[in-house]
Amino acid sequence: MNTISLSDKEFELFSNLIYEQSGIHFSEMNRSILETRLRERLKVSSQPDVMTYYRLIQANQDEMKVLLDSVTTNLTKFFRNTGQFQALENVVIPELISINKSSSTPLIRIWSAGCSTGEEPYSIAMVLKEKLPANFQTEIVASDLSLKSLMIAQEAFFNEAKVEGVPHEYLLKYFEKKQGGYQLREEIKNMVKFDYHNLKYDSGLSNIDLLFCRNVIIYFDDAAQRAVINRFWDSMSANSFLFLGHSESLFGMETQFEFFKTDWAVLYRKLLLKRSHHK
Ligand SMILES: C[S@@+](CC[C@H](N)C(=O)[O-])C[C@H]1O[C@@H](n2cnc3c(N)ncnc32)[C@H](O)[C@@H]1O
């Protein structure tokens, strides 16, 4: 038996609960994914049937977390969407330098929301290390609701296939070749602080200058997307930048964010104080 069959009622119960807990929306189309994951969880937690398991997750937050972890897609890679990283290097970082140039101790705060196994925040950390002037401090927070992914992220050990997108000079400079893969060096690893966070709730973060939330809200429905985007707005600083995934957009959403078109990618901006002169 590779899967279990949920009745329509059971499917509705589980998909509603998952949605309430995380914003992740299971449609009929990905019903079989839910069924496969539930089969695995039933087996591991030795539950006789889906409704007993349903009662278990309602009563037990830890098992709820494990279920949420198991239904997420954690696919990621280093320097995913090169256009966005070019925009970061060529437009966003120069702009941040210009905004902060009068400060003697400039601090740039970054949040990678839905960071999966760490490739995204580590890519950002390498670019900032290379491109920001030495007097600039950074604080990079990377969060996810997948504890499994966060543990891998914290190890910072990546096999040959995983480091494929890393530019050669960065690979030489910031990774140590070991048996079976590459260990990210401490100077980059220590720049990123990982944290468990469910985007369904307020993060408590504030004054974020760069927010990456890529390939995460694609799994949410409209209402959950709007709620997350509004919370992002509140946690960001004036003149800050928001990076969404390639196939995600704020188009059609009522939001205060402005489209920010660069030659390499479309980003979003929270503009309060002054308008940028970039395209
Ligand atoms: C496809 S990965 C994207 C990783 C990375 N941002 C990238 O673009 O390569 C999506 C991540 O979002 C996380 N995620 C999904 N729903 C979430 C939620 N409600 N709160 C926090 N993280 C969530 C998943 O656990 C997964 O690691």
The ligand as an SDF file (V2000), in Angstrom:
LIG
                    3D

 27 29  0  0  0  0  0  0  0  0999 V2000
   10.3010   25.3770   -1.7980 C   0  0  0  0  0  0  0  0  0  0  0  0
   11.0670   25.8530   -0.2850 S   0  0  0  0  0  0  0  0  0  0  0  0
   11.8210   27.3880   -0.7700 C   0  0  0  0  0  0  0  0  0  0  0  0
   13.1970   27.5760   -0.1690 C   0  0  0  0  0  0  0  0  0  0  0  0
   13.9020   28.8610   -0.5930 C   0  0  0  0  0  0  0  0  0  0  0  0
   13.2080   30.0260   -0.1260 N   0  0  0  0  0  0  0  0  0  0  0  0
   14.0970   28.9010   -2.0770 C   0  0  0  0  0  0  0  0  0  0  0  0
   13.4240   29.6780   -2.7600 O   0  0  0  0  0  0  0  0  0  0  0  0
   14.9310   28.1550   -2.6010 O   0  0  0  0  0  0  0  0  0  0  0  0
    9.6570   26.3740    0.6810 C   0  0  0  0  0  0  0  0  0  0  0  0
    9.9180   26.4240    2.1680 C   0  0  0  0  0  0  0  0  0  0  0  0
    8.8650   27.1310    2.8120 O   0  0  0  0  0  0  0  0  0  0  0  0
    8.6030   26.5270    4.0480 C   0  0  0  0  0  0  0  0  0  0  0  0
    7.2450   26.8760    4.4970 N   0  0  0  0  0  0  0  0  0  0  0  0
    6.0600   26.5240    3.9520 C   0  0  0  0  0  0  0  0  0  0  0  0
    5.0350   27.0250    4.6710 N   0  0  0  0  0  0  0  0  0  0  0  0
    5.5830   27.7170    5.6970 C   0  0  0  0  0  0  0  0  0  0  0  0
    5.0490   28.4590    6.7900 C   0  0  0  0  0  0  0  0  0  0  0  0
    3.7240   28.5850    6.9950 N   0  0  0  0  0  0  0  0  0  0  0  0
    5.9240   29.0270    7.6550 N   0  0  0  0  0  0  0  0  0  0  0  0
    7.2580   28.9130    7.4700 C   0  0  0  0  0  0  0  0  0  0  0  0
    7.8260   28.2270    6.4530 N   0  0  0  0  0  0  0  0  0  0  0  0
    6.9990   27.6320    5.5840 C   0  0  0  0  0  0  0  0  0  0  0  0
    8.7800   25.0420    3.7760 C   0  0  0  0  0  0  0  0  0  0  0  0
    9.0310   24.3160    4.9620 O   0  0  0  0  0  0  0  0  0  0  0  0
    9.9700   25.0420    2.8040 C   0  0  0  0  0  0  0  0  0  0  0  0
   11.1920   24.8410    3.4580 O   0  0  0  0  0  0  0  0  0  0  0  0
  1  2  1  0
  2  3  1  0
  2 10  1  0
  3  4  1  0
  4  5  1  0
  5  6  1  0
  5  7  1  0
  7  8  2  0
  7  9  1  0
 10 11  1  0
 11 12  1  0
 11 26  1  0
 12 13  1  0
 13 14  1  0
 13 24  1  0
 14 15  1  0
 14 23  1  0
 15 16  2  0
 16 17  1  0
 17 18  1  0
 17 23  2  0
 18 19  1  0
 18 20  2  0
 20 21  1  0
 21 22  2  0
 22 23  1  0
 24 25  1  0
 24 26  1  0
 26 27  1  0
M  CHG  2   2   1   9  -1
M  END
$$$$
